Amino acid sequence: MNAPSSTYGLSREARNLHWLLSNLVEEVPGVRSVVVVSTDGLMLLSSDARHYAAAPTDPTAQDGPKGSSADLATIVSGLGSLTLGAAKLMDGGGVKQTMVAMDEGSLFVMSISDGSLLGVHATADCDMTVVAYHMALFVGRAGHVLTPELRNELRRSLESAQ
């Protein structure tokens, strides 16, 4: 997995986040795609260099949900909102992690300290504990640098690449 060419010209912190995301996909068996979504539901980072393009129209050409990281970001944002609402109704406090096991895959969503979300789409046979562990490492390393300024920089880089 190569970092998208849009990482050039970004700040050191933004390049480091791209590198951490790439490593998560490359080093964890079964991980298909990864996104970081802001609190307002916008995708900030994606493991897929093709995430700037629209979802492919050929449903057989999919590597993730509809083949598009934008779709994964939408799902992660919606699931994050749903679980946050459920936690409020149940007086459960903050949501740390959500996992959905499906016949043909798994979806993991983990909160980042600023309210952003890390979403991972993995194979059904992935080792869930390994995926969750590496997600926690990412959150621990990325959470403190995901400032409002960095989120704006990441958004601008995605918009300019479109």
C-alpha positions as CSV (number, residue, x, y, z in Angstrom):
1,M,0.0,0.0,0.0
2,N,1.4,3.3,-1.0
3,A,0.5,6.6,0.5
4,P,-1.6,8.7,-1.8
5,S,0.4,11.3,-3.7
6,S,-1.7,13.9,-1.9
7,T,0.4,13.3,1.2
8,Y,3.2,15.4,-0.3
9,G,3.1,19.0,0.8
10,L,1.3,18.1,4.0
11,S,2.6,18.8,7.5
12,R,4.7,16.2,9.3
13,E,1.7,15.3,11.6
14,A,-0.6,14.7,8.6
15,R,2.1,12.6,6.9
16,N,2.6,10.6,10.1
17,L,-1.2,9.9,10.3
18,H,-1.2,8.7,6.7
19,W,1.8,6.4,7.6
20,L,0.1,5.0,10.7
21,L,-3.0,4.3,8.7
22,S,-1.0,2.6,5.9
23,N,0.8,0.5,8.5
24,L,-2.5,-0.6,10.1
25,V,-3.7,-2.0,6.7
26,E,-0.3,-3.6,5.8
27,E,0.6,-5.1,9.1
28,V,-2.8,-6.5,10.3
29,P,-3.9,-9.7,8.5
30,G,-7.5,-9.5,7.3
31,V,-7.9,-5.7,7.2
32,R,-9.5,-4.6,4.0
33,S,-9.8,-0.8,4.5
34,V,-9.5,1.8,7.1
35,V,-11.0,5.3,7.5
36,V,-10.8,8.1,10.0
37,V,-14.0,10.2,10.2
38,S,-14.4,13.5,12.0
39,T,-17.1,14.3,14.5
40,D,-19.3,15.8,11.8
41,G,-19.1,12.7,9.7
42,L,-16.5,13.8,7.1
43,M,-13.8,11.5,6.0
44,L,-10.3,12.7,7.1
45,L,-8.1,9.8,6.2
46,S,-8.5,6.7,4.1
47,S,-6.3,3.7,3.5
48,D,-7.6,3.6,-0.1
49,A,-5.7,5.8,-2.5
50,R,-8.8,5.5,-4.8
51,H,-11.1,7.1,-2.1
52,Y,-11.2,10.3,-4.1
53,A,-13.2,8.6,-6.8
54,A,-16.8,7.7,-6.7
55,A,-17.8,4.2,-5.9
56,P,-17.5,1.9,-8.9
57,T,-20.6,1.0,-10.8
58,D,-19.6,-2.6,-11.2
59,P,-20.7,-4.4,-8.0
60,T,-18.2,-7.3,-8.7
61,A,-15.3,-4.9,-8.5
62,Q,-15.6,-4.2,-4.8
63,D,-12.8,-4.5,-2.3
64,G,-14.7,-2.9,0.6
65,P,-18.2,-1.6,1.0
66,K,-19.2,-0.8,-2.6
67,G,-15.4,-0.5,-3.2
68,S,-15.4,3.0,-1.8
69,S,-13.8,4.4,1.3
70,A,-16.4,7.1,1.2
71,D,-19.1,4.4,1.7
72,L,-17.1,3.0,4.7
73,A,-16.8,6.5,6.1
74,T,-20.6,6.9,5.9
75,I,-21.2,3.6,7.6
76,V,-18.7,4.3,10.3
77,S,-20.2,7.8,11.0
78,G,-23.8,6.4,11.1
79,L,-22.8,3.5,13.4
80,G,-20.9,5.8,15.6
81,S,-23.9,8.1,15.9
82,L,-26.3,5.2,16.5
83,T,-24.2,3.7,19.3
84,L,-23.6,7.1,20.9
85,G,-27.4,7.6,21.0
86,A,-27.9,4.1,22.4
87,A,-25.3,4.7,25.1
88,K,-27.0,8.0,26.1
89,L,-30.4,6.3,26.4
90,M,-28.9,3.5,28.5
91,D,-26.8,5.9,30.7
92,G,-23.8,3.9,29.5
93,G,-21.3,6.7,29.2
94,G,-19.0,7.1,26.2
95,V,-18.7,4.5,23.5
96,K,-15.2,3.1,23.2
97,Q,-15.6,0.5,20.5
98,T,-18.2,-1.1,18.4
99,M,-17.8,-4.4,16.5
100,V,-20.2,-5.9,13.9
101,A,-19.5,-9.5,12.8
102,M,-21.1,-10.4,9.5
103,D,-21.0,-13.6,7.4
104,E,-18.6,-12.1,4.9
105,G,-16.7,-9.5,7.0
106,S,-16.3,-7.5,10.2
107,L,-16.7,-3.9,11.0
108,F,-14.9,-2.2,13.9
109,V,-15.4,1.4,15.0
110,M,-13.3,2.9,17.8
111,S,-13.6,6.4,19.3
112,I,-10.6,8.8,19.0
113,S,-10.1,11.2,21.9
114,D,-11.4,14.3,19.9
115,G,-14.7,12.6,19.0
116,S,-13.4,11.4,15.6
117,L,-13.8,7.7,14.7
118,L,-11.5,5.1,13.4
119,G,-13.3,2.5,11.2
120,V,-11.9,-0.8,10.0
121,H,-13.5,-3.2,7.5
122,A,-11.9,-6.6,7.8
123,T,-12.5,-10.2,6.6
124,A,-14.8,-12.5,8.5
125,D,-11.9,-14.7,9.5
126,C,-9.7,-11.9,10.9
127,D,-8.4,-12.3,14.5
128,M,-10.7,-9.7,16.1
129,T,-8.4,-9.3,19.1
130,V,-5.5,-8.4,16.9
131,V,-7.5,-5.9,14.9
132,A,-8.8,-4.3,18.1
133,Y,-5.3,-4.2,19.5
134,H,-3.8,-2.4,16.5
135,M,-6.8,0.0,16.4
136,A,-6.1,0.9,20.0
137,L,-2.4,1.5,19.1
138,F,-3.5,3.8,16.3
139,V,-5.9,5.7,18.5
140,G,-3.3,6.1,21.2
141,R,-0.7,7.4,18.7
142,A,-3.1,9.6,16.7
143,G,-5.6,10.9,19.2
144,H,-3.4,13.6,20.7
145,V,-2.3,15.0,17.3
146,L,-5.7,15.2,15.7
147,T,-6.2,18.9,16.5
148,P,-8.8,21.1,14.8
149,E,-6.0,22.6,12.6
150,L,-4.9,19.1,11.5
151,R,-8.4,18.0,10.8
152,N,-8.9,21.1,8.6
153,E,-5.6,20.3,6.8
154,L,-6.7,16.7,6.1
155,R,-10.1,17.9,4.8
156,R,-8.5,20.4,2.5
157,S,-6.1,17.8,1.1
158,L,-9.0,15.4,0.4
159,E,-11.0,18.2,-1.3
160,S,-8.1,19.4,-3.4
161,A,-7.4,15.8,-4.6
162,Q,-10.9,15.4,-5.9
